[in-house]
Amino acid sequence: MWDRSPIAHLKNAIAPTLIGLGMKDRRVPPSQGIEYYHALRAKDVPTKLLVYDDCDHAIDGVASEADFWINTKRWFDQHLRTRN
């Protein structure tokens, strides 16, 4: 399982990374996402953590999902370059 973990490949991480976590997730412990967030920041990789206290693996509450997509759009606007 270690080979499939994002943290196992941290040395290769350079891309700006947006992480969304549902704190009631029972599939992937939220602590893993928080650990990855801190590890990326320690490497100076542009990183943002979105935390949704009332969501599980799927961030699907109406307000949470709207917030997630708004933040995703902002993230892309900030980190993706357009070609002219």
SVG drawing of the C-alpha trace seen along z (x, -y; Angstrom):
<svg xmlns="http://www.w3.org/2000/svg" viewBox="-27 -35 40 37">
<polyline fill="none" stroke="black" stroke-width="0.4" points="0.0,0.0 2.9,-2.4 3.7,-2.6 0.2,-3.9 0.3,-6.6 0.9,-10.2 3.3,-10.8 5.6,-8.0 6.2,-10.1 6.6,-13.4 10.1,-14.0 8.6,-14.3 5.8,-16.8 6.1,-20.2 2.7,-21.0 0.4,-23.4 -1.9,-21.1 -5.5,-21.8 -6.7,-19.3 -10.3,-18.9 -11.1,-16.8 -14.3,-15.6 -13.6,-15.2 -16.1,-12.4 -14.4,-10.4 -14.2,-6.7 -12.6,-5.6 -9.4,-7.7 -8.6,-9.1 -8.5,-12.9 -5.2,-12.8 -3.6,-11.5 -4.6,-14.5 -3.5,-16.8 -0.2,-15.1 0.2,-15.4 -0.7,-19.1 2.0,-19.8 4.6,-17.8 3.9,-19.8 4.1,-23.1 7.4,-22.0 8.7,-21.6 7.4,-25.0 4.9,-23.5 1.9,-25.9 -0.8,-24.1 -4.3,-24.9 -6.3,-22.8 -10.1,-22.9 -11.8,-21.2 -15.4,-20.3 -16.4,-19.2 -19.8,-17.7 -18.7,-15.7 -17.4,-12.3 -15.4,-11.0 -17.8,-12.7 -17.9,-16.5 -21.6,-16.6 -23.5,-18.8 -25.0,-21.7 -23.0,-24.5 -19.8,-22.4 -20.0,-21.3 -20.6,-24.9 -17.6,-26.1 -15.4,-23.3 -16.2,-24.2 -15.8,-28.0 -12.4,-27.4 -11.4,-24.9 -12.2,-27.6 -10.2,-30.2 -7.3,-27.7 -7.3,-27.1 -7.5,-30.8 -4.5,-31.4 -2.3,-28.4 -3.1,-27.6 -1.7,-29.7 -3.5,-30.3 -1.7,-30.2 -2.1,-33.0"/>
</svg>
